[in-house]
Amino acid sequence: MNLVRNISSNERTLRLGAGVLVMTIGIASLGFGSFFGFLLTLIGAVLTGTSIVSHCPVYKHLGKDTFNA
């Protein structure tokens, strides 16, 4: 699997911060047994994961690249 970097350094930082924040809110909401909490946790995990690997599959399919911009 070839993951070419397509996320810039600034965007990685923003995704990581937003991902951790959204995931924290989602995990806190899971205590209430809500689907919304699960969804927020999942979205936060995806943001954090794409930040860590510097690759966004959606960007790849859209032909977007902020790493080399």
Contacts in CASP RR format, 6 or more apart in sequence:
PFRMAT RR
TARGET T0000
AUTHOR 0000-0000-0000
METHOD contacts of the structure
MODEL  1
MNLVRNISSNERTLRLGAGVLVMTIGIASLGFGSFFGFLLTLIGAVLTGT
SIVSHCPVYKHLGKDTFNA
3 53 0 8 1.000
3 54 0 8 1.000
3 55 0 8 1.000
4 55 0 8 1.000
4 60 0 8 1.000
5 54 0 8 1.000
5 55 0 8 1.000
5 67 0 8 1.000
6 54 0 8 1.000
6 55 0 8 1.000
6 56 0 8 1.000
6 59 0 8 1.000
6 60 0 8 1.000
6 64 0 8 1.000
6 65 0 8 1.000
6 66 0 8 1.000
6 67 0 8 1.000
7 15 0 8 1.000
7 50 0 8 1.000
7 51 0 8 1.000
7 54 0 8 1.000
7 55 0 8 1.000
7 56 0 8 1.000
7 59 0 8 1.000
7 66 0 8 1.000
7 67 0 8 1.000
8 66 0 8 1.000
8 67 0 8 1.000
8 69 0 8 1.000
11 66 0 8 1.000
12 51 0 8 1.000
12 54 0 8 1.000
13 51 0 8 1.000
15 47 0 8 1.000
15 48 0 8 1.000
15 50 0 8 1.000
15 51 0 8 1.000
16 47 0 8 1.000
16 48 0 8 1.000
16 51 0 8 1.000
16 52 0 8 1.000
17 47 0 8 1.000
17 51 0 8 1.000
18 44 0 8 1.000
18 47 0 8 1.000
19 43 0 8 1.000
19 44 0 8 1.000
19 45 0 8 1.000
19 47 0 8 1.000
19 48 0 8 1.000
19 51 0 8 1.000
20 44 0 8 1.000
20 48 0 8 1.000
22 40 0 8 1.000
22 41 0 8 1.000
22 43 0 8 1.000
22 44 0 8 1.000
22 47 0 8 1.000
23 40 0 8 1.000
23 41 0 8 1.000
23 43 0 8 1.000
23 44 0 8 1.000
23 45 0 8 1.000
23 47 0 8 1.000
23 48 0 8 1.000
25 37 0 8 1.000
25 40 0 8 1.000
26 36 0 8 1.000
26 37 0 8 1.000
26 38 0 8 1.000
26 39 0 8 1.000
26 40 0 8 1.000
26 41 0 8 1.000
26 44 0 8 1.000
27 37 0 8 1.000
27 41 0 8 1.000
29 36 0 8 1.000
29 37 0 8 1.000
29 40 0 8 1.000
30 37 0 8 1.000
30 38 0 8 1.000
30 41 0 8 1.000
50 56 0 8 1.000
50 57 0 8 1.000
54 67 0 8 1.000
56 64 0 8 1.000
59 65 0 8 1.000
59 66 0 8 1.000
END
